[in-house]
């Protein structure tokens, strides 16, 4: 009898232990799946942010992680005094469960604030707005309104595009489309270009970036007017976390953080020119291989592609290019500048590239050390075009108008004012066509971004060719 009771006691003890282990594991799992609060984030020292791979949100560039959402999330993490941990996804189907199960604290992925999402999640204050465009490949019949639309339309599953189409169908019963979890919005643009589908929908910011690489993408019409985008939180989340984010976005709007990031990622690509973009891509394929070794040789201190972008803006990679102002060659140097840089013939491609690189680095070194990149590069580029004296005048005007003279996004607003007498009459160097350096900088930034992309695109190879030296006397 004692043996039987002893066995029952052991069984009970084992069951009790098993029960405690089970409860502990369930509690641990439950706590992992619970939305974290602000105190927990600060205590563990990391902010977990879910986002999407892509040029708008997060990607790995040559110098490390990049992306509008990444940099904004990093700024928020720094404001909390914690490290940023990015948890990227490939699709929305992967992304949303991460906030639902507590794997991440917030979602930062350019997400539109939609009625359906508002029933399930909370959002921070909006930091931008985007519209939705129906896009197709150039050469197809152009639908001007939704009633004209016919053909295959595909959008990403669980996207705001799919939600908007459902709303439109109530007014347009014949509207049809398919959804996919296999492709994201960027990949669907390629599906259109490869003519595997006729149409897709793209957000305006995504379209602005991608048309620099794929100029054949055409916009049929705006299928949804601008709507706010914001970061997403769980409805079960902490009020203190939301309050912290409200404060952060208020400050980010006030101190220019968001404005600076918008300029960095989108400021140079707002206006799209099909002919210019197509011509540049063709020049990359046909002209650049001849001169690439020279850009690589003399562009080591600034990235050869950046030097090549400057040269294309200056001369379209034409060694004998000439301007009505008297500048000549691949880098369009003036005679005085060429002599200072040791250039004997501005028409010699290598001498011009070497002299231009040397001159640009001198301009970089003239800029106050407190101005950091990328603004430092933009200031130097503008000075390459208009001269450092006029840049100083524009910075003075910026400060007088209450802007930051050390920030490109503010100074580029003041540069065009150098054409107005009421502004330039009180400057040291006087009148200048200040709108030209603004376009100049934005063009070079766009060319540089396109070169970076084309180098990564395996379908377009940029292979260097041997350089044939040209012997030409600079007669001017």
NORNOR-V175566 format. One record per residue. N is the residue number from 1. SS is DSSP state (H for helix, E for strand, - for the rest). PHI is phi in whole degrees, -180 to 180 (999 if undefined). D_FIRST is the distance of its C-alpha to the first C-alpha in whole Angstrom. Layout:
N&SS&PHI&D_FIRST / N&SS&PHI&D_FIRST
This chain:
1&-&999&0 / 2&H&-62&4 / 3&H&-64&5 / 4&H&-65&5 / 5&H&-62&6 / 6&H&-64&9 / 7&H&-64&10 / 8&H&-63&11 / 9&H&-64&12 / 10&H&-65&14 / 11&H&-63&15 / 12&H&-63&16 / 13&H&-62&18 / 14&H&-65&20 / 15&H&-63&21 / 16&H&-63&22 / 17&H&-63&24 / 18&H&-62&26 / 19&H&-65&27 / 20&H&-64&28 / 21&H&-63&30 / 22&H&-62&31 / 23&H&-62&33 / 24&H&-62&34 / 25&H&-65&36 / 26&H&-64&37 / 27&H&-64&38 / 28&H&-63&40 / 29&H&-63&42 / 30&H&-63&43 / 31&H&-67&44 / 32&H&-66&46 / 33&H&-88&47 / 34&-&-78&48 / 35&-&-59&52 / 36&-&-76&53 / 37&-&-105&55 / 38&H&-60&58 / 39&H&-62&56 / 40&H&-66&53 / 41&H&-61&56 / 42&H&-65&58 / 43&H&-66&55 / 44&H&-81&54 / 45&-&82&58 / 46&E&-140&58 / 47&E&-109&60 / 48&E&-96&58 / 49&E&-119&61 / 50&E&-87&61 / 51&E&-151&64 / 52&E&-112&66 / 53&E&-65&68 / 54&E&156&71 / 55&-&-66&75 / 56&-&-86&74 / 57&-&-103&71 / 58&E&-159&70 / 59&E&-159&71 / 60&E&-97&71 / 61&E&-91&75 / 62&-&-63&77 / 63&-&-107&76 / 64&E&124&72 / 65&E&-61&71 / 66&E&-142&73 / 67&-&126&73 / 68&H&-56&74 / 69&H&-64&71 / 70&H&-60&69 / 71&H&-68&72 / 72&H&-68&72 / 73&H&-65&68 / 74&H&-64&68 / 75&H&-64&71 / 76&H&-68&68 / 77&H&-60&65 / 78&H&-65&68 / 79&H&-67&69 / 80&H&-88&65 / 81&-&77&65 / 82&-&-126&62 / 83&E&-83&62 / 84&E&-94&63 / 85&E&-118&60 / 86&E&-87&62 / 87&E&-120&60 / 88&E&-84&62 / 89&E&-129&62 / 90&-&-94&64 / 91&-&-138&64 / 92&H&-65&63 / 93&H&-61&60 / 94&H&-81&59 / 95&H&-73&60 / 96&H&-60&59 / 97&H&-59&55 / 98&H&-70&55 / 99&H&-84&56 / 100&H&-68&54 / 101&-&-97&51 / 102&-&80&52 / 103&-&-69&53 / 104&-&-129&56 / 105&-&-87&57 / 106&E&-146&61 / 107&E&-112&63 / 108&E&-127&66 / 109&E&-149&68 / 110&E&62&71 / 111&E&-86&69 / 112&E&-71&71 / 113&-&-86&70 / 114&-&-117&70 / 115&H&-57&69 / 116&H&-65&66 / 117&H&-67&64 / 118&H&-66&65 / 119&H&-76&63 / 120&H&-112&60 / 121&E&-137&61 / 122&E&-106&63 / 123&E&-126&66 / 124&-&-76&68 / 125&-&-58&71 / 126&-&-69&73 / 127&-&-117&75 / 128&E&-170&77 / 129&E&-142&78 / 130&E&-138&79 / 131&E&-108&80 / 132&E&-109&79 / 133&E&-118&82 / 134&E&-82&82 / 135&E&-123&83 / 136&E&-150&85 / 137&E&-86&86 / 138&-&-55&90 / 139&-&113&92 / 140&-&-78&90 / 141&-&-65&92 / 142&-&-94&91 / 143&-&-76&90 / 144&-&-97&91 / 145&-&-152&89 / 146&H&-63&85 / 147&H&-69&87 / 148&H&-85&89 / 149&-&-73&86 / 150&-&-154&85 / 151&-&131&83 / 152&-&-81&79 / 153&E&-124&78 / 154&E&-132&74 / 155&E&-134&72 / 156&E&-72&69 / 157&-&-64&66 / 158&-&65&65 / 159&-&-86&68 / 160&H&-66&70 / 161&H&-64&73 / 162&H&-65&71 / 163&H&-65&70 / 164&H&-66&74 / 165&H&-64&75 / 166&H&-63&72 / 167&H&-67&74 / 168&H&-69&78 / 169&H&-64&77 / 170&-&-63&77 / 171&-&-95&81 / 172&-&-130&81 / 173&-&-58&79 / 174&-&-81&80 / 175&-&-67&79 / 176&-&-137&77 / 177&-&-163&75 / 178&E&-125&72 / 179&E&-115&69 / 180&E&-142&67 / 181&-&-104&65 / 182&-&-82&66 / 183&-&-124&69 / 184&-&-92&70 / 185&H&-63&73 / 186&H&-66&75 / 187&H&-69&74 / 188&H&-66&75 / 189&H&-63&78 / 190&H&-67&78 / 191&H&-61&77 / 192&H&-67&81 / 193&H&-63&83 / 194&-&-83&82 / 195&-&62&82 / 196&-&-86&79 / 197&-&-136&79 / 198&-&-87&82 / 199&E&-142&81 / 200&E&-147&78 / 201&E&-116&78 / 202&E&-129&78 / 203&E&-71&78 / 204&H&-60&81 / 205&H&-72&80 / 206&H&-63&78 / 207&H&-66&81 / 208&H&-59&83 / 209&H&-72&82 / 210&H&-71&82 / 211&-&-70&85 / 212&-&-69&86 / 213&-&-101&85 / 214&-&-124&85 / 215&-&-65&88 / 216&-&-76&88 / 217&E&-71&86 / 218&E&-116&88 / 219&E&-97&87 / 220&E&-77&88 / 221&E&-168&87 / 222&E&-80&85 / 223&E&-95&82 / 224&E&-152&80 / 225&E&-68&82 / 226&E&-52&81 / 227&E&-128&77 / 228&E&-71&75 / 229&E&-120&73 / 230&E&-159&70 / 231&E&-79&67 / 232&E&-114&64 / 233&E&-128&60 / 234&E&-69&57 / 235&-&-68&57 / 236&-&-87&54 / 237&-&-71&56 / 238&-&-85&57 / 239&H&-65&60 / 240&H&-65&61 / 241&H&-66&61 / 242&H&-64&63 / 243&H&-63&65 / 244&H&-64&66 / 245&H&-70&67 / 246&H&-61&69 / 247&H&-66&71 / 248&H&-62&71 / 249&H&-69&73 / 250&H&-62&75 / 251&H&-69&76 / 252&H&-65&76 / 253&H&-71&79 / 254&H&-71&81 / 255&-&-89&81 / 256&-&88&82 / 257&H&-59&79 / 258&H&-69&78 / 259&H&-61&82 / 260&H&-66&82 / 261&H&-67&79 / 262&H&-62&81 / 263&H&-67&84 / 264&H&-62&82 / 265&H&-97&81 / 266&H&-129&83 / 267&-&-62&86 / 268&-&-100&88 / 269&-&-131&87 / 270&-&-70&88 / 271&-&-103&91 / 272&-&-106&91 / 273&-&-124&94 / 274&H&-61&93 / 275&H&-63&97 / 276&H&-62&96 / 277&H&-65&92 / 278&H&-64&93 / 279&H&-64&96 / 280&H&-64&94 / 281&H&-62&91 / 282&H&-65&94 / 283&H&-65&96 / 284&H&-61&92 / 285&H&-78&92 / 286&H&-106&96 / 287&-&-97&98 / 288&H&-58&95 / 289&H&-54&94 / 290&H&-69&97 / 291&H&-107&97 / 292&H&-56&93 / 293&H&-58&94 / 294&H&-71&96 / 295&H&-65&94 / 296&H&-66&91 / 297&H&-68&93 / 298&H&-106&94 / 299&-&-110&91 / 300&-&-65&89 / 301&-&-88&89 / 302&-&-143&88 / 303&-&84&87 / 304&H&-58&89 / 305&H&-69&88 / 306&H&-67&89 / 307&H&-64&93 / 308&H&-64&93 / 309&H&-65&93 / 310&H&-61&95 / 311&H&-64&98 / 312&H&-65&97 / 313&H&-61&98 / 314&H&-75&101 / 315&H&-133&102 / 316&-&57&100 / 317&-&58&100 / 318&-&-112&104 / 319&-&-60&105 / 320&-&-102&109 / 321&-&-61&108 / 322&E&-139&110 / 323&-&-110&110 / 324&-&-63&113 / 325&-&-84&112 / 326&-&100&113 / 327&-&-77&109 / 328&E&-145&109 / 329&-&91&106 / 330&-&-57&103 / 331&-&-109&102 / 332&-&48&105 / 333&E&-88&106 / 334&-&-76&109 / 335&H&-60&112 / 336&H&-60&111 / 337&H&-65&108 / 338&H&-59&108 / 339&H&-65&110 / 340&H&-63&108 / 341&-&-89&105 / 342&-&80&107 / 343&-&-88&108 / 344&-&-87&111 / 345&-&-132&111 / 346&-&-70&109 / 347&-&-89&109 / 348&-&-84&107 / 349&H&-57&104 / 350&H&-69&102 / 351&H&-60&104 / 352&H&-65&104 / 353&H&-65&100 / 354&H&-63&100 / 355&H&-65&102 / 356&H&-64&100 / 357&H&-64&97 / 358&H&-64&98 / 359&H&-65&100 / 360&H&-63&97 / 361&H&-66&95 / 362&H&-65&98 / 363&H&-64&97 / 364&H&-56&93 / 365&H&-71&94 / 366&H&-80&96 / 367&-&-77&94 / 368&-&-51&92 / 369&-&-61&89 / 370&-&-69&87 / 371&-&-85&87 / 372&-&-98&85 / 373&-&-70&84 / 374&-&-86&84 / 375&H&-57&87 / 376&H&-58&89 / 377&H&-67&89 / 378&H&-68&91 / 379&H&-62&93 / 380&H&-65&94 / 381&H&-63&95 / 382&H&-62&97 / 383&H&-67&99 / 384&H&-59&100 / 385&H&-87&101 / 386&H&-112&103 / 387&-&97&103 / 388&H&-68&101 / 389&H&-60&104 / 390&H&-67&103 / 391&H&-64&99 / 392&H&-63&100 / 393&H&-60&102 / 394&H&-65&99 / 395&H&-69&97 / 396&H&-64&99 / 397&H&-61&100 / 398&H&-58&96 / 399&H&-65&95 / 400&H&-62&98 / 401&-&-89&96 / 402&-&90&93 / 403&-&-92&91 / 404&-&-100&90 / 405&-&-70&92 / 406&-&-101&90 / 407&-&-121&88 / 408&H&-59&89 / 409&H&-61&88 / 410&H&-86&90 / 411&H&-66&93 / 412&H&-68&94 / 413&H&-78&94 / 414&H&-90&97 / 415&H&-54&99 / 416&H&-62&101 / 417&H&-70&102 / 418&H&-67&104 / 419&H&-88&107 / 420&-&-100&107 / 421&H&-59&110 / 422&H&-64&109 / 423&H&-98&106 / 424&H&-74&108 / 425&-&-68&111 / 426&-&-105&109 / 427&-&-110&107 / 428&-&-74&108 / 429&-&-104&109 / 430&-&77&110 / 431&-&-61&109 / 432&-&-157&107 / 433&-&-79&105 / 434&H&-67&102 / 435&H&-74&100 / 436&H&-66&101 / 437&H&-63&99 / 438&H&-65&96 / 439&H&-63&96 / 440&H&-57&97 / 441&H&-63&93 / 442&H&-65&92 / 443&H&-63&93 / 444&H&-65&92 / 445&H&-61&89 / 446&H&-67&88 / 447&H&-63&90 / 448&H&-64&87 / 449&H&-59&84 / 450&H&-65&86 / 451&H&-61&86 / 452&H&-59&83 / 453&H&-68&81 / 454&H&-64&84 / 455&H&-68&83 / 456&H&-86&79 / 457&-&-81&80 / 458&-&-66&80 / 459&-&-79&82 / 460&-&-128&85 / 461&-&-97&86 / 462&-&-110&88 / 463&-&-100&89 / 464&-&-73&92 / 465&-&-114&95 / 466&-&-59&98 / 467&-&-87&100 / 468&-&-95&104 / 469&-&-67&105 / 470&-&-107&108 / 471&-&-102&111 / 472&-&-138&113 / 473&-&-82&115 / 474&-&-86&114 / 475&-&-83&118 / 476&-&-113&117
